[in-house]
């Protein structure tokens, strides 16, 4: 056997053992994953079943060179009905890491991870610049919030002993600053004892997307250490699917220790506050019909289905479920770093045609979601296909429905 074949066989064995062990070897080739993958039509020569067989056959380089591993959104819809429960998202991230080690991969993602290694976040800003940005955005936002002393108000930063540490997505202070105002108003309305952390300006984890476990670990380590340093009881994630999933599902395994604090999403906090009476909403305040898109990480991977629905069903006069939904929901096509992958071009939106059709079938006027990556993708789908809908986050609709 040649040296090249020995290396290929070793890689195949390593990936098999890491991503499913004997289960991967026992793939039934039943095609269930093929029928549930939204990329099947776009990539007729490649799908989860073909990918699995190529690994077992030792044809790793075919996969490393394939566009499919970067078009995959890590949505795990193929895993839901898999008889062996194969972890396709882990398999794909492992293949992406092999590509990265060969100097391959989407340019923007690779550059973003290098920026993370240099500065600690994908935006490329330091703590001082982050604080200055918060101050500026706070001054702009607070002018629109009632019953606040504008002269003495300041966005809380590094407040020790606060009940909540809020972890934002960079979109809130870059491309979508209106969301900053939404979340600021929400915390104000529930009279929360909360704070930002100057060292944690970015919940996103691009290193996770490309399988760079060392850098991904450092990002999680920094968030956990900052939360502990500030002695905060609860870490509140913004509407971000993969960031929340990593901190809630993976962080303790990655660090090898218990976190010692609660991790919840801001939508869950809103739902909790609503149930406790701290968040008062007007029933039926949203006159247009509303449907809800389940983010793959928030829904399928974390099982957070009811909190956003309870809120939307209360504030909307007409709530319409997509079909299918919850754990069987269709991916929007923008997760798993695909929205950040400019190399995909218009393919990202063309591959999202099934989600477009699903939304239009509801007849809803408003599409709500609880993930900013999904929010971006759904807005792009709307523009690309000229859809007669409005796309908003769950918290946007909640804040628009406040009773006071």
Residue pairs with C-beta under 8 A, 6 or more apart in sequence:
1 9
5 58
8 58
8 59
8 60
8 61
9 58
11 58
11 60
11 98
12 55
12 56
12 57
12 58
12 60
15 55
15 60
15 91
15 94
15 95
16 24
16 25
16 55
16 56
18 90
18 94
19 86
19 87
19 90
19 91
19 94
20 84
20 85
20 86
20 87
20 90
20 91
23 84
23 85
23 86
24 52
24 55
24 56
24 84
24 86
24 91
25 56
26 84
27 49
27 52
27 53
27 56
27 84
27 86
28 83
28 84
29 49
29 53
30 83
31 49
32 78
32 81
32 82
32 83
33 47
33 48
33 49
33 78
33 79
33 81
33 82
33 86
33 88
34 40
34 47
34 48
34 49
36 77
36 78
36 80
36 81
37 47
37 48
37 77
37 78
38 75
38 77
38 330
38 331
38 333
38 351
38 352
38 354
38 355
39 47
39 68
39 71
39 72
39 351
40 47
42 71
42 347
42 350
42 351
43 67
43 68
43 71
46 66
46 68
48 78
48 86
48 88
51 63
51 68
51 69
51 88
51 91
51 92
52 86
52 91
54 60
54 62
54 63
55 63
55 91
60 95
60 98
63 69
63 95
64 95
64 98
64 99
64 102
64 104
65 99
65 104
69 92
69 95
69 96
69 99
70 96
70 105
70 106
70 337
70 338
70 341
70 343
70 344
71 338
71 344
71 347
71 348
71 351
72 88
72 92
72 336
72 338
73 296
73 331
73 333
73 334
73 335
73 336
73 338
74 88
74 89
74 92
74 93
74 209
74 242
74 296
74 335
74 336
75 89
75 296
75 300
75 331
75 335
75 336
76 87
76 88
76 89
76 296
76 300
76 301
77 296
77 300
77 328
77 329
77 330
77 331
78 86
78 88
79 85
79 86
79 87
79 88
79 89
80 300
80 327
80 328
89 336
92 336
93 208
93 209
93 210
93 211
94 211
95 211
96 105
96 209
96 210
96 211
97 210
97 211
97 212
97 213
98 211
99 105
100 110
100 210
100 211
100 212
105 210
106 337
106 340
106 341
106 342
106 343
106 344
107 342
107 343
108 340
108 341
108 342
108 343
109 206
109 209
109 210
109 337
109 340
109 341
110 210
112 122
112 206
112 340
113 122
113 206
113 207
113 210
113 212
113 215
115 121
115 122
115 123
115 124
116 122
116 206
116 207
116 215
116 219
117 215
118 124
119 125
119 126
120 199
120 219
120 222
121 170
121 201
121 202
122 170
122 202
122 204
122 206
123 170
123 174
123 201
123 202
125 133
125 201
127 198
127 199
127 201
130 173
130 198
130 201
131 157
131 198
133 173
134 155
134 157
134 173
134 196
135 154
135 155
137 155
137 173
137 177
137 180
137 181
138 153
138 154
138 155
138 184
140 177
140 181
141 180
141 181
141 184
141 185
142 148
142 150
142 153
142 184
143 150
144 181
144 185
145 181
145 184
145 185
145 188
148 188
155 184
155 196
156 162
156 194
156 195
156 196
157 195
157 196
157 197
157 198
158 195
158 196
158 197
158 198
158 230
159 194
159 195
159 230
160 230
160 231
161 230
161 231
161 232
162 193
162 194
162 195
162 230
162 232
163 192
163 193
163 194
163 232
163 233
163 234
164 187
164 192
164 193
164 194
164 195
164 232
164 233
164 234
164 235
164 236
164 269
165 194
165 195
165 196
165 197
165 200
165 226
165 227
165 230
165 232
165 234
165 235
165 236
166 183
166 187
166 194
166 195
166 196
166 236
166 238
166 266
167 197
167 200
167 203
167 223
167 235
167 236
167 237
167 238
167 243
167 247
168 180
168 183
168 196
168 201
168 202
168 203
168 238
169 202
169 203
169 204
169 238
169 239
169 240
169 243
169 372
170 201
170 202
170 204
171 179
171 372
171 376
172 179
172 180
172 183
172 238
172 372
173 180
173 201
176 372
176 375
179 238
179 372
179 393
179 395
179 396
182 393
182 395
182 396
182 399
183 238
183 266
183 395
185 399
185 402
186 266
186 270
186 279
186 395
186 398
186 399
187 194
189 279
189 399
189 402
189 404
190 269
190 273
190 278
190 279
191 278
194 236
195 230
195 232
197 226
197 227
197 230
199 222
199 226
200 222
200 223
200 226
203 223
203 237
203 238
203 240
203 243
203 244
203 247
204 240
204 242
204 243
205 216
205 219
205 220
205 242
205 243
205 246
206 337
206 340
207 213
207 214
207 215
207 216
207 219
208 216
208 242
208 246
209 242
209 336
209 337
209 340
210 337
213 254
216 246
216 254
217 254
217 255
220 246
220 247
220 250
220 251
220 254
220 255
221 255
223 235
223 247
224 251
224 255
224 259
227 235
227 259
227 261
228 260
228 261
232 261
233 261
233 262
234 261
234 262
234 263
234 264
234 269
235 247
235 259
235 261
235 262
235 263
235 264
236 264
236 265
236 266
236 269
237 243
237 244
237 247
237 248
237 263
237 264
237 265
237 266
238 265
238 266
238 372
239 265
239 266
239 267
239 369
239 370
239 371
239 372
239 375
239 393
239 394
239 395
240 371
240 372
240 373
241 295
241 296
241 297
241 298
241 301
241 335
241 370
241 371
241 373
241 374
242 297
242 335
242 336
242 373
244 263
244 265
244 297
244 298
244 302
245 297
245 298
245 301
245 302
247 263
248 263
248 302
249 301
249 302
251 259
251 263
252 258
252 259
264 272
265 298
265 304
265 307
265 370
266 395
267 298
267 304
267 307
267 308
267 311
267 370
267 394
267 395
268 304
268 307
270 279
270 307
270 311
270 394
270 395
270 398
271 306
271 307
271 308
271 310
271 311
273 279
274 281
274 310
274 311
274 314
279 398
279 402
280 402
280 403
280 404
281 311
281 314
281 315
281 398
281 401
281 402
281 403
282 315
282 401
282 402
282 403
283 314
283 315
284 315
284 316
284 317
285 315
285 400
285 401
286 315
286 316
286 317
286 366
286 397
286 400
286 401
287 317
288 316
288 318
288 364
288 365
288 366
288 390
289 316
289 317
289 318
289 319
289 320
289 362
289 363
289 364
289 365
289 366
290 312
290 316
290 318
290 319
290 320
290 364
290 365
290 366
290 367
290 368
290 397
291 319
291 320
291 321
291 322
291 359
291 362
291 364
291 366
291 367
291 368
292 308
292 309
292 312
292 319
292 321
292 322
292 325
292 367
292 368
292 369
292 394
293 322
293 329
293 332
293 355
293 359
293 367
293 368
293 369
293 374
293 378
294 300
294 305
294 325
294 326
294 327
294 329
294 369
295 332
295 335
295 369
295 370
295 371
295 373
295 374
296 329
296 331
296 335
297 335
297 371
298 304
298 370
298 371
299 305
299 326
299 327
299 329
300 327
300 329
303 327
304 370
305 326
305 327
308 368
308 370
308 394
309 319
311 394
311 397
311 398
312 319
312 368
312 394
312 397
313 319
315 397
315 398
315 400
315 401
316 366
316 397
318 364
320 362
320 363
320 364
321 362
322 329
322 330
322 358
322 359
322 361
322 362
323 358
323 361
324 330
330 354
330 355
330 358
331 355
332 352
332 355
332 369
332 374
332 377
332 378
332 381
333 348
333 349
333 351
333 352
333 355
333 377
333 381
334 348
334 352
334 373
334 374
334 376
334 377
334 378
334 380
335 371
335 373
335 374
335 377
338 344
338 348
339 348
339 373
339 376
339 377
339 380
341 348
346 384
348 377
348 380
349 380
349 381
349 384
349 385
352 377
352 381
355 378
355 381
356 381
356 385
356 387
359 367
359 378
359 381
359 387
359 389
360 387
364 389
365 388
365 389
365 390
366 389
366 390
366 391
366 392
366 397
367 378
367 382
367 389
367 390
367 391
367 392
368 391
368 392
368 393
368 394
368 396
368 397
369 375
369 378
369 391
369 393
369 394
370 393
370 394
372 393
375 391
375 392
375 393
378 391
379 391
381 387
382 389
382 391
